[in-house]
Amino acid sequence: MKLPERVATHITETSSFKVFSNNIPDSWIIREVTERDYGIDCYIELVNTKNQVTGELISIQLKGKQVISWTRENYFTFSGINISTTNYWNRFPTPVFICLVDVVSKEVFFCPVKSRIRQKYYDYAKQEKFSYRIEKRDKLELSNLKPFISSYFQEKQIRDLELNLTTFISHYQQYQDFVNANVGRDCFMGVEEEDRILYLKHFYNNLRFLCNFFDLGWDIEPLKEYFKRSQEYFGNDYPIYEQQMDEVVEKLDSKMKPILLKLKDHIVDKEKDYWMITDINLFNLMSNVNDNGELYSW
């Protein structure tokens, strides 16, 4: 008697989904796609340590292999994806990750789509074919979820990063001027000018975003703490006094060069293709930053 046979690819797909499910927390919600497949197999909704549903969604494309054949440099190149699918992923409102599953070893490795596109933007701009390099070090596992979660938030904030890095670079000289003008004043004087306070907030928020994005360490208290402490010391006639203005501005100044050097690495090295095509002026400007975090044209 003849009966339908289940093809090997379908078995691998089912195995891949099981392995993937076992490598994420039970508390995370997997939302399977029921409509026609356009390159998204499922969504993950992150649940925090308090078991609160966060609304943080990740789009997943699962690819399974019985055994992954890693190169000597510990990466695997995944090709054969239609350029239309890559375009779709790049436009998708939620971050898309390719998750490569080794069915035999029961391991999962992830690749953030938009970041990979920017790193190989010359190939992507041709609109012919595009392959994804999946690194062995980018492993999704229950015992260490931080790399995956960090990669998700970086992927989610790519557009915000562009805004913040261009703001930082275009305001770099103004930031330096602001530092010079707001350090060493009479500590007992109140800050009267509202534009100085507004600029401080802008300066603070810009640097905080970049430090957090690039994991540079953000050890500066929230601005409200400086305002609160200032009024405790000197009264509430002014929102902030020069002593606390000086304190926070000096700390912001200490972050300037580390951020600039990180942005140079990001623009001139990591995303070289993307910035040479989309903003050659910015690329050339950052290429002139020396190892001491100085740009001679400023």
Secondary structure as GFF3:
##gff-version 3
##sequence-region A 1 298
A	DSSP	alpha_helix	8	22	.	.	.	ID=ss1
A	DSSP	beta_strand	29	32	.	.	.	ID=ss2
A	DSSP	beta_strand	42	47	.	.	.	ID=ss3
A	DSSP	beta_strand	53	65	.	.	.	ID=ss4
A	DSSP	beta_strand	75	78	.	.	.	ID=ss5
A	DSSP	alpha_helix	83	91	.	.	.	ID=ss6
A	DSSP	beta_strand	96	102	.	.	.	ID=ss7
A	DSSP	beta_strand	107	112	.	.	.	ID=ss8
A	DSSP	alpha_helix	113	119	.	.	.	ID=ss9
A	DSSP	alpha_helix	121	125	.	.	.	ID=ss10
A	DSSP	beta_strand	132	135	.	.	.	ID=ss11
A	DSSP	beta_strand	139	140	.	.	.	ID=ss12
A	DSSP	alpha_helix	146	156	.	.	.	ID=ss13
A	DSSP	alpha_helix	158	170	.	.	.	ID=ss14
A	DSSP	alpha_helix	172	182	.	.	.	ID=ss15
A	DSSP	alpha_helix	194	213	.	.	.	ID=ss16
A	DSSP	alpha_helix	223	234	.	.	.	ID=ss17
A	DSSP	alpha_helix	242	264	.	.	.	ID=ss18
A	DSSP	pi_helix	265	270	.	.	.	ID=ss19
A	DSSP	alpha_helix	272	278	.	.	.	ID=ss20
A	DSSP	alpha_helix	280	287	.	.	.	ID=ss21
###
